Amino acid sequence: GRRREPRPARPRAGALGAGRGRGVGPQGIGRPTVARVTSTTLRAATPRDAGRLTEVFLAARTRAMPWLATPHSDEETADWMAGVVLRDLTVLVAHEGDVVQGLLALAPGWVEHLYVDPAAQGRGVGHLLLSQAQRRSPSGLQLWVFTRNTPARRFYERAGFRLVEQGDGRGNEEREPDSRYRWP
C-alpha cells in the first residue's frame, strides 16, 4: 500500500512485504498506447509539487478504481506525498507548461507509482512516463498493479511487462488482490 517505506532494491522473491506500490498504474488508460504527446515534458518533482501530485494521484485512482478502498484521508495522502514519496523516491512530473499531467515515482528497479490526470489520459502521457522509467532502468523494472485494474495491466503488458506473481491483497493496505509484473 501507499504508506509503507520503499522496498529494498532486491526484495526477497515471493515475499509479500512492506513497501510495495500496489496502486501503480496509468489509471484509466485502456486505449491503445500511442505516443501523441506533443508539448508534454518531464522534469524532476520538487516539494512545491506535492499538492498537485496528490490531486493527480487521488483523481486518477478514483476514476480508474472507484471500487478501491481508501484507507487514508486526502490530508493523510497529501502528508504521505510530501513526506515519503517526494523525500524517498525519484519522482518525475509530466507537465505541459504549468499544468501537471502525471507523475512517475521510482525506487531502484521498481516503478512505485505511475498516475496520469484523468484530463490528460489517452494522450500518451503514461507512455512517456513509462518509457522514461525503462530508459532509466535498462536492466529491468518491476511493479505491482491491482488485479482488477485491467486497463493498467493491459498498458503494462503492451509495454513488455510480464506477469510474475499474483497476491491476494494481504500485502497491501487496500486489501485488494494485486499482480506483480517484470520488464524485460
WOURLIN-V502861 format. One record per pair of residues at least 4 apart in sequence whose C-alpha atoms are under 8 Angstrom apart, sorted by the first residue. I is the first residue (numbers start at 1). J is the second residue. D is the distance in Angstrom with one decimal. If there is no record, write none. Layout:
BEGIN
i:I j:J d:D
i:I j:J d:D
END
This chain:
BEGIN
i:1 j:18 d:7.9
i:1 j:19 d:6.7
i:1 j:20 d:6.2
i:1 j:21 d:5.7
i:1 j:22 d:5.4
i:1 j:23 d:7.0
i:1 j:171 d:7.6
i:1 j:172 d:4.3
i:1 j:173 d:4.6
i:1 j:174 d:6.6
i:2 j:19 d:7.4
i:2 j:20 d:7.7
i:2 j:21 d:6.1
i:2 j:22 d:7.2
i:2 j:23 d:7.3
i:2 j:172 d:8.0
i:2 j:173 d:7.3
i:3 j:19 d:7.5
i:3 j:80 d:6.8
i:3 j:173 d:8.0
i:4 j:18 d:5.9
i:4 j:19 d:4.5
i:4 j:20 d:7.5
i:5 j:18 d:7.1
i:5 j:19 d:5.0
i:5 j:84 d:7.2
i:5 j:88 d:7.9
i:6 j:18 d:7.9
i:6 j:19 d:4.7
i:6 j:20 d:6.9
i:6 j:88 d:7.2
i:6 j:89 d:7.5
i:6 j:107 d:6.8
i:6 j:112 d:8.0
i:7 j:11 d:6.7
i:7 j:18 d:6.8
i:7 j:19 d:4.9
i:7 j:20 d:6.5
i:7 j:107 d:7.7
i:8 j:108 d:7.8
i:9 j:107 d:7.2
i:9 j:108 d:5.1
i:9 j:109 d:6.0
i:9 j:110 d:7.6
i:10 j:109 d:7.8
i:11 j:15 d:7.4
i:14 j:165 d:7.5
i:16 j:167 d:7.7
i:16 j:170 d:7.7
i:16 j:171 d:5.1
i:17 j:171 d:6.3
i:18 j:171 d:7.1
i:18 j:172 d:7.9
i:20 j:112 d:7.1
i:20 j:144 d:6.9
i:20 j:171 d:7.9
i:20 j:172 d:7.4
i:21 j:111 d:7.7
i:21 j:112 d:4.7
i:21 j:113 d:6.3
i:21 j:143 d:7.1
i:21 j:144 d:5.9
i:21 j:145 d:7.7
i:22 j:112 d:7.8
i:22 j:143 d:7.9
i:22 j:144 d:4.9
i:22 j:145 d:5.2
i:22 j:146 d:6.1
i:22 j:172 d:6.5
i:22 j:178 d:6.7
i:23 j:61 d:7.8
i:23 j:113 d:6.6
i:23 j:144 d:7.1
i:23 j:145 d:5.8
i:23 j:146 d:6.4
i:24 j:111 d:7.3
i:24 j:112 d:6.1
i:24 j:113 d:4.5
i:24 j:114 d:5.4
i:24 j:115 d:7.2
i:24 j:143 d:6.9
i:24 j:144 d:6.0
i:24 j:145 d:5.1
i:24 j:146 d:7.6
i:25 j:113 d:6.7
i:25 j:114 d:5.1
i:25 j:115 d:6.0
i:25 j:145 d:6.2
i:25 j:152 d:5.2
i:25 j:153 d:7.7
i:26 j:60 d:7.9
i:26 j:114 d:5.5
i:26 j:115 d:4.7
i:26 j:116 d:5.6
i:26 j:126 d:5.5
i:26 j:152 d:5.8
i:26 j:155 d:7.7
i:27 j:60 d:5.4
i:27 j:61 d:6.3
i:27 j:63 d:7.5
i:27 j:64 d:5.2
i:27 j:65 d:7.8
i:27 j:114 d:7.9
i:27 j:115 d:5.8
i:27 j:116 d:6.3
i:27 j:118 d:7.9
i:27 j:149 d:8.0
i:27 j:151 d:7.6
i:27 j:152 d:6.1
i:28 j:60 d:7.1
i:28 j:63 d:6.8
i:28 j:64 d:4.5
i:28 j:118 d:7.4
i:28 j:121 d:7.3
i:28 j:151 d:6.2
i:28 j:152 d:6.8
i:29 j:121 d:6.5
i:29 j:122 d:6.4
i:29 j:151 d:5.5
i:29 j:152 d:6.1
i:29 j:155 d:7.0
i:30 j:150 d:7.8
i:30 j:151 d:4.2
i:30 j:152 d:6.8
i:30 j:154 d:7.1
i:30 j:155 d:6.8
i:31 j:122 d:6.7
i:31 j:151 d:7.8
i:32 j:155 d:7.9
i:33 j:122 d:7.5
i:33 j:124 d:6.3
i:33 j:127 d:6.6
i:33 j:155 d:7.2
i:34 j:123 d:7.4
i:34 j:124 d:5.7
i:34 j:127 d:7.6
i:35 j:123 d:7.2
i:35 j:124 d:4.7
i:35 j:125 d:7.8
i:35 j:127 d:6.6
i:35 j:128 d:7.2
i:36 j:123 d:5.3
i:36 j:124 d:5.1
i:37 j:123 d:5.8
i:37 j:124 d:5.3
i:37 j:125 d:6.3
i:37 j:128 d:7.6
i:39 j:96 d:6.0
i:40 j:94 d:6.3
i:40 j:95 d:5.3
i:40 j:96 d:4.6
i:40 j:97 d:7.8
i:40 j:125 d:7.4
i:41 j:94 d:5.6
i:41 j:95 d:5.6
i:41 j:96 d:6.4
i:42 j:92 d:6.4
i:42 j:93 d:5.5
i:42 j:94 d:4.6
i:42 j:95 d:6.4
i:42 j:129 d:7.9
i:43 j:92 d:5.5
i:43 j:93 d:5.4
i:43 j:94 d:6.8
i:43 j:95 d:8.0
i:44 j:90 d:7.8
i:44 j:91 d:6.1
i:44 j:92 d:4.6
i:44 j:93 d:6.1
i:45 j:49 d:6.2
i:45 j:86 d:7.3
i:45 j:91 d:5.5
i:45 j:92 d:5.3
i:45 j:93 d:5.6
i:46 j:50 d:7.5
i:46 j:86 d:7.3
i:47 j:82 d:6.5
i:47 j:86 d:6.7
i:49 j:53 d:5.9
i:50 j:54 d:6.0
i:50 j:78 d:7.0
i:50 j:81 d:6.0
i:50 j:82 d:5.3
i:50 j:86 d:7.5
i:51 j:55 d:6.4
i:51 j:78 d:6.5
i:52 j:56 d:6.3
i:52 j:100 d:7.1
i:53 j:57 d:6.0
i:53 j:81 d:7.5
i:53 j:100 d:7.6
i:53 j:102 d:7.6
i:53 j:103 d:6.9
i:54 j:58 d:6.1
i:54 j:77 d:6.9
i:54 j:78 d:5.6
i:54 j:81 d:6.4
i:55 j:59 d:6.0
i:56 j:60 d:5.9
i:56 j:101 d:7.5
i:56 j:102 d:6.7
i:56 j:103 d:7.9
i:56 j:115 d:6.9
i:56 j:116 d:6.6
i:56 j:117 d:5.0
i:56 j:118 d:7.9
i:57 j:61 d:6.2
i:57 j:115 d:6.0
i:57 j:116 d:7.7
i:57 j:117 d:7.6
i:58 j:62 d:6.0
i:58 j:74 d:7.8
i:59 j:63 d:6.1
i:59 j:117 d:6.7
i:59 j:118 d:6.9
i:60 j:64 d:6.0
i:60 j:115 d:6.2
i:60 j:116 d:6.2
i:60 j:117 d:5.6
i:60 j:118 d:5.8
i:61 j:65 d:5.4
i:61 j:66 d:7.3
i:61 j:68 d:8.0
i:61 j:115 d:7.9
i:62 j:66 d:5.0
i:62 j:68 d:7.9
i:63 j:118 d:7.2
i:64 j:149 d:7.3
i:65 j:149 d:6.9
i:68 j:174 d:6.9
i:68 j:176 d:7.5
i:69 j:174 d:5.3
i:69 j:175 d:7.8
i:70 j:174 d:6.7
i:71 j:173 d:6.8
i:71 j:174 d:6.4
i:72 j:76 d:5.9
i:72 j:77 d:6.4
i:73 j:77 d:6.2
i:74 j:78 d:6.2
i:75 j:79 d:6.3
i:76 j:80 d:6.2
i:77 j:81 d:6.1
i:78 j:82 d:6.3
i:79 j:83 d:5.7
i:79 j:84 d:7.9
i:80 j:84 d:5.2
i:80 j:85 d:6.5
i:81 j:85 d:4.9
i:81 j:86 d:6.1
i:82 j:86 d:5.4
i:82 j:87 d:6.9
i:83 j:87 d:5.8
i:84 j:88 d:5.6
i:84 j:89 d:7.7
i:85 j:89 d:5.4
i:85 j:91 d:7.6
i:85 j:105 d:7.3
i:86 j:90 d:7.2
i:86 j:91 d:6.4
i:89 j:105 d:5.9
i:89 j:106 d:5.6
i:89 j:107 d:5.6
i:90 j:105 d:5.5
i:90 j:106 d:5.0
i:90 j:107 d:6.5
i:91 j:103 d:6.9
i:91 j:104 d:5.5
i:91 j:105 d:4.3
i:91 j:106 d:6.3
i:92 j:103 d:5.7
i:92 j:104 d:5.2
i:92 j:105 d:6.5
i:92 j:129 d:7.9
i:93 j:100 d:6.8
i:93 j:101 d:7.5
i:93 j:102 d:5.9
i:93 j:103 d:4.7
i:93 j:104 d:6.6
i:94 j:100 d:6.0
i:94 j:101 d:5.3
i:94 j:102 d:5.0
i:94 j:103 d:6.0
i:94 j:125 d:7.0
i:94 j:129 d:7.2
i:95 j:99 d:5.4
i:95 j:100 d:4.4
i:95 j:101 d:5.1
i:95 j:102 d:7.0
i:96 j:100 d:6.7
i:96 j:101 d:7.1
i:100 j:117 d:7.9
i:101 j:116 d:5.9
i:101 j:117 d:5.3
i:101 j:119 d:7.8
i:101 j:120 d:5.8
i:101 j:125 d:7.2
i:102 j:114 d:7.4
i:102 j:115 d:5.4
i:102 j:116 d:4.1
i:102 j:117 d:5.6
i:102 j:120 d:7.9
i:102 j:125 d:7.0
i:102 j:126 d:7.4
i:102 j:129 d:8.0
i:103 j:113 d:7.4
i:103 j:114 d:5.6
i:103 j:115 d:5.4
i:103 j:116 d:6.6
i:103 j:129 d:7.4
i:104 j:111 d:7.5
i:104 j:112 d:7.7
i:104 j:113 d:5.6
i:104 j:114 d:4.5
i:104 j:115 d:6.8
i:104 j:129 d:6.2
i:104 j:130 d:7.7
i:104 j:133 d:7.9
i:105 j:111 d:6.3
i:105 j:112 d:5.4
i:105 j:113 d:5.0
i:105 j:114 d:6.5
i:106 j:110 d:5.8
i:106 j:111 d:4.8
i:106 j:112 d:5.4
i:106 j:113 d:7.1
i:106 j:133 d:7.5
i:107 j:111 d:6.6
i:107 j:112 d:6.6
i:108 j:137 d:8.0
i:109 j:137 d:6.5
i:109 j:140 d:6.3
i:109 j:141 d:4.7
i:109 j:142 d:6.2
i:110 j:141 d:5.2
i:110 j:142 d:4.8
i:110 j:143 d:5.7
i:111 j:133 d:7.3
i:111 j:141 d:6.7
i:111 j:142 d:6.2
i:111 j:143 d:5.2
i:112 j:143 d:6.4
i:112 j:144 d:7.6
i:114 j:126 d:7.4
i:114 j:129 d:7.5
i:114 j:130 d:7.7
i:115 j:126 d:7.4
i:116 j:120 d:6.5
i:116 j:121 d:6.2
i:116 j:125 d:6.9
i:116 j:126 d:6.3
i:117 j:121 d:6.4
i:120 j:125 d:7.0
i:121 j:125 d:6.8
i:121 j:126 d:7.6
i:124 j:128 d:6.1
i:125 j:129 d:6.3
i:126 j:130 d:6.1
i:127 j:131 d:5.9
i:128 j:132 d:6.3
i:129 j:133 d:6.4
i:130 j:134 d:6.3
i:131 j:135 d:6.2
i:132 j:136 d:6.2
i:133 j:137 d:6.2
i:134 j:138 d:5.9
i:134 j:140 d:7.3
i:134 j:141 d:7.2
i:137 j:141 d:6.5
i:139 j:184 d:7.8
i:140 j:182 d:7.2
i:140 j:183 d:5.2
i:140 j:184 d:5.6
i:141 j:182 d:5.7
i:141 j:183 d:5.1
i:141 j:184 d:7.2
i:142 j:180 d:7.0
i:142 j:181 d:5.5
i:142 j:182 d:4.3
i:142 j:183 d:6.3
i:143 j:180 d:5.6
i:143 j:181 d:5.4
i:143 j:182 d:6.6
i:144 j:178 d:6.5
i:144 j:179 d:5.5
i:144 j:180 d:4.4
i:144 j:181 d:6.3
i:145 j:149 d:7.1
i:145 j:152 d:7.4
i:145 j:153 d:7.0
i:145 j:178 d:5.6
i:145 j:179 d:5.4
i:145 j:180 d:6.5
i:145 j:181 d:7.9
i:146 j:176 d:6.7
i:146 j:177 d:6.0
i:146 j:178 d:4.1
i:146 j:179 d:6.1
i:147 j:153 d:7.6
i:147 j:166 d:8.0
i:147 j:176 d:7.9
i:147 j:177 d:5.7
i:147 j:178 d:4.6
i:147 j:179 d:5.5
i:148 j:177 d:7.6
i:148 j:178 d:7.8
i:149 j:153 d:6.4
i:150 j:154 d:6.1
i:151 j:155 d:6.2
i:152 j:156 d:6.3
i:153 j:157 d:6.2
i:154 j:158 d:6.1
i:155 j:159 d:6.5
i:156 j:160 d:6.6
i:156 j:161 d:5.4
i:156 j:162 d:8.0
i:157 j:161 d:4.8
i:157 j:162 d:6.1
i:160 j:183 d:6.2
i:160 j:184 d:6.4
i:161 j:181 d:5.8
i:161 j:182 d:5.2
i:161 j:183 d:4.5
i:161 j:184 d:6.3
i:162 j:181 d:5.2
i:162 j:182 d:5.4
i:162 j:183 d:6.4
i:162 j:184 d:7.7
i:163 j:179 d:6.9
i:163 j:180 d:6.0
i:163 j:181 d:4.4
i:163 j:182 d:6.6
i:164 j:179 d:7.7
i:164 j:180 d:5.8
i:164 j:181 d:5.5
i:164 j:182 d:6.6
i:165 j:179 d:5.8
i:165 j:180 d:5.0
i:165 j:181 d:7.1
i:166 j:177 d:7.4
i:166 j:178 d:5.9
i:166 j:179 d:4.4
i:166 j:180 d:6.2
i:167 j:171 d:7.3
i:167 j:177 d:5.4
i:167 j:178 d:5.0
i:167 j:179 d:6.0
i:167 j:180 d:7.9
i:168 j:175 d:7.7
i:168 j:176 d:6.8
i:168 j:177 d:4.3
i:168 j:178 d:6.5
i:169 j:173 d:8.0
i:169 j:174 d:7.2
i:169 j:175 d:4.2
i:169 j:176 d:4.2
i:169 j:177 d:4.0
i:169 j:178 d:6.1
i:170 j:175 d:5.6
i:170 j:176 d:7.6
i:170 j:177 d:7.8
i:171 j:175 d:7.2
i:172 j:176 d:7.0
END
